[in-house]
Amino acid sequence: MTPPLYLGLPMWANHDWQGSLYPPHAKRELLRDYAAVFTSVEGNTTFYSGAPSAATISAWAKQAPDTFRFCFKLPAYVTHDKRLRCLDDAWAFLDALTPLHSRLGPTMVQLPRDFGPSELPKLEALLAAWPAELPCAVEVRHPEFFHKGSAERDLNQLLITFHANRVMLDVRPLFSTSPQDSPGLGHAHQEKPRLPLHVLSTADQPVIRYIGHLDKQINSDYFEPWKKQLSLWINQGKTPFLFVHTADNRRSPELARHLYRKLAECISLPELAAFAATKQAPLF
């Protein structure tokens, strides 16, 4: 049965989560414990390393249930190095994931910060040939796509036409305080783009990447409007994907559960399982 919302983190292989999400000395098959709690994952590693081996994909398929959704990123050599000029590389990547096709959420096309309106025809060519059975989501970072002008209208119409989801990157919590507040904040401030949040759904699987702060109250305050918006989309029959980060990601599992419980105050959601390391992990 399709859950009303898919919840996940930017990765599953993070040994900082030993003793919380994972048992204290866990080293292998982390995905099994991860998928016992969360229903999706961003799968950022494919952005840097490309398609996994067939043996790796087979192992992942055995560890994750049929209801789990992988949201891999198109490799950077497709989006950044070749700037969508060689689509055969994109199709080869999707073909390599064939054993997981029934368990793919939106594959994310993260475009370079300087990929602007003049290059939209290349994005259109990608989306026009994208396999209809595989969902897709596009993350743009060029400022022109956030000015509510003709460039943004053209982008949104393109996504709507090809049923592609626009990724909503919410960095407001992260940038709400000075980077000097913490070394972890400083690194994240340099790494993440400081762009305005435009909340809109261009297809049936809205994708939100929530970049949290280290402060619990700040995260709760910025998430408050999301409770209403996510509830609305779910009631409309859409299936949102919510991916939760923190500045250094050490506390992203706890933050994800905290935000999920906040959302459950507004709409009925299945209860999350306890983390493997404890029957009752502490609230974030």
N, C-alpha and C positions, 0 to 999 in steps of 0.2 A: 504494500500500500504506500502511495506517495505521501510523505510527510508534508504538513502545511508549510514548513520552512526547513531548508538545509542549513546546518550550522557547522562551521569549520574554522581551521587555523591556516596560516600560510604554509605549513609543512607538517609532517608527523615525526620526522627523524631529528629530534632535538633532545640531547641528553640532559639539558637543563631541567627537563621535566621528570627526571628520575626522582622518585620519592613523592611524587604528586600524581600526575597523570599515569606515570609508569611505576612499576616496582623499583625499589632503590638501586638494584644492580642490573636492570634490564638492558640488554644490548641487541638482541635479535628479535625479529618479528614484532617490532614496535607498532606496525600498522594494525595488528590484530587488537591490541589494547586501545589504540586510538579510535578505531572504528566501532569499538564497543560503547563509546561515549558519543563521538561526533559522527555526523552523517555525511560530511563532505570535507574536502581539503583543496587548497589552491594548487598544490603541486608546482611550486616555484622552480624546482630544480631543472625542469625541462627547458626553462627559459635560458639557462646557462649551459646545460650539457646536452640538449637535444633529446631525441627519443631513447628511452631505456632499451636494454637488450630484451630479446624474447624471453629469456629465462627470468629476468627481473619482473617483467610484466606478468608472467605466469605465477610467480610467487605472490605478487600483489593481489592477483585475482583470487588466490586461495585464502588470503588473510582477510579480505574485506567481504562483507555480505552483499547479496545482490541489490539491496536497497541503498548501498553506499554510492556516492557520486564523486568521481575524480574531476577536478576542474584544472587541467593542465594548461600551462602557458605555451603558446606557439614559440619556438626557439628564437633567440635574439638574432641568429644568423639569417632568419627569414624576415623579421620585422625591422631590425636595426642595421645589420650589415648589408643586406641586399634590398632593404626598404620595399618589400613586397614585389620586387621586379622578377623574381623567379618563383612562381607559384608551385612548380613541381616539387620544390622542397617542402612546401606546406602539405601537399597531398601525401608525400612520402612519410611525413611525420604522422599524419592521421592514420595512414595505412598501418604503420608500426603499432598503433594502439588498437588494432582491430579486435583482439581478444577482450578488450575492455569497453568496446563501443556501447554495449547495453548499460554500462555503468558510468558513462561520461555525462557530467553536467556541462555547462557552457565552457567550451575551450576558449581561453582568453587571448585576445590579440592586443598585446600592450604595445602601443606605438611610441616612437621616439618623441622627445620633447619638441623637436623641431619639425615634426611631421605635420605640416600645415594644410590649409585649404587647397593649395595648388596640387597636392598629392592625393586628394580624395578619389580621383579616377582609379588609382591603383587599389585603394581600399574597395571601391565598387567592384573591380574585377575579381578580387578575392571573394567577396560576399556573393557575387552572382554565381560563382562556381562552387561555393561551399556545399558539401553534402547536406541535403535537406533533412536527413534523419539525425544529424548531429547539431546540437545547439551551439551557439557562438555568442561571445560577448566581446566588445571592443572598448579598450581604455585609451582615451586620448589625453595628451598633456600639453598641447600647444595652446597658448593663451587665447588665440582667436576663437577657439571652440567654446569659450566660456564668457563671451561678451554679449551673448543673446542677439547677435547680428546675423547677417546672411550666411556666414561660415557655419555657425552653430545650427541654423535652421537647415542648411543643406546636409550637414552631418546627421542630424536627427531624422530627417526624411529618408536618407539613405538607409539608416539602421531599421527604421520602421518598414520600409519597402522589402527588405530582405530578412525581416524577423530576427534581427540581431539585437542583443541586449547591450545597452550602454552601461559600462562599469561606472559606479558611483564611488569615488575615492573620497572618504570623509577624513580629512586631516585636521579638522578644527580642534579636537582635543589635544593633539600633539603640539600644535602651534599656539595653544592658549596661554602658555607661560614662556619665560625666557629659557633658552637652551642652557644657560649657566646653572639652572636649578639641579641638573644631574648630568653626569658624563653620558649616560644612556640617551638622554634627551638631545644632547648636543650632536651625537652621531646621527640620530634619526632626523634631526632638523636638516642636516646636510644631505641626507639620502632621499628623503621624500619631497616631492614637488609641492610647493605651497600654492594650491589652486582653490578657487571657490567651489563650493558644493552645489551642484545643480541636480535636484531630485526629480527624476522622471523615469518612466518605464517605457521603453521602445519595443519590448517584446514580452513574452510570458514568464521569463525567469529573471527578474531584476537582480543584479549583482551589486552588493555593497561591500566595500573593503573599508572597515572601520579601524582607523589607526589610533589606538587609545593612548592615553597619558599614563603616567605612573601613579596618579592620584585618583582614588576611587570616586570621590565626589565629582570631580571634573568629568570623568567618564559617564557617570550616571546622568549628570545635567545635560550633556550633549546628546545622550542617547534618548532622552525623554521624547522629543518629537518623532524619532524613529518608531517608537511604540505605536503611535497612531498610524503612521504611514505604512508600516509593515502589516499591521492588522487590516488596513484598507485593501492592500494588494491581495492578501490572503482571502479576504471575503469576496474579492472580485474573481477568484479562481486562479490567481497567479501563484507561482511558487518561487519565493525569493531565496537567494543564497546570501547568507551573512557570514563574512570572513572577518575574524577579529585578530588584530595585531596589538602588541604594546611596543613601547620604544625599543626594548631589547628582546622582546618576545618571551622572556622568562616567565611572565605571569599571564600570558595570553590565554592559557586554558582556564584559569580561574576567572579572568575577565569575561571570557566567552560564556561561561556558565552563569555568571552574575547578570549579564545583559539578557541572556535567554530567560532567566527567571523574572527579570523586569518585564519582558515582553509577555510572559505568561500571565501577568496581572491583567492584561487587556484581552487576551484571546486564548482559547484552549490549545495547549501544546502538550505533547507527550513528555513525561518526566525524563530528564537525562540520567543515565546510569552513573553510579559513583565511580570515581577515579580508581584505577587498579591498585594504587598504593595504600588506599584507605577506604574503609566502608563509608565514612562520612568526612570528606575533605572539608576544610574550613571555608567559609564564605569569603569571597574576595573583599 
